[in-house]
Amino acid sequence: MKLKITAIGNSAGVILPKDLLSRLRLEKGDELFAIETPDGVRLTTYDPTLAAQMEVAEKVMREDRAVLHKLAQ
């Protein structure tokens, strides 16, 4: 899909067509992440920082379930 860069005030932006927004399940105001890859840049709704944080949280929860019990009280 070819996208055009357009002026937005003193910045530049890309307008995403409605069908692409729908396929990505995005609405105005949602976040989109640009991740550099060896082949270029990938646009995704996936937040790699949040995913890494959740992975650490899940590891802690598996290793020490007592922590969760104390937090719930």
N, C-alpha and C positions, 0 to 999 in steps of 0.2 A: 504494500500500500504506500503510495507516494503522499507525503505530507509537505505542506508549504510553511516556511517560517514567515511570520508576519510581525509587524511592529505593534507593540503594546506599550504605549507611553514611551519611556526612555529605554525600555527593554525589548526583547524579542520573545515570541512564543510560537507554539505550534497549535493549530486548531485540529482537534480530533473529530472526525465524522461521527454522527450518531450511531451508525452500525458498529464502529469500533468501540465506542463507549459502552454500548450494549453488550458486546462480546466480552469486554473486560469487567462488566458489571460495575461501571463507574458512573458517578453523577457529579455535577458541578460541586466543587469544594472537596472532593475526595483526593487522596494522595496517590501519586504515581511515582515509582522509583526508577531511576536510570542507573543501570549497573553496567560497568565497563566489562566487556568480554574480549577474548582474543579476536573475535570476528567483528567487533564494533561495540555498539551500545544497545542494551536490551531494556525495553520499557516493561515494567511489571507492577502489579499490585502487591507483590510479595515483598515484605520488609525484612531483609536479611539480618538486620540488627535485632529486631524483635524476635525473630526465629531463634537466634543464638541465645538470647536471654531466656526464652521459653525452654530451650533445651537444658540450660543450667538449672532452671527452676524444677523441671521434671526430674532431673537427676537427684537434686536435693530431696524432693518429695519421695522418691523411691528409696533413698538411703536412710532417711530419718522421718518416718511417718509420725513420730511423736511431736515433731515440730508443728505439723499441721494441726494436730489435736489441740496443742496449746494455743495456737493462733485462733482456732474456732471458738474457744471458750471466752 
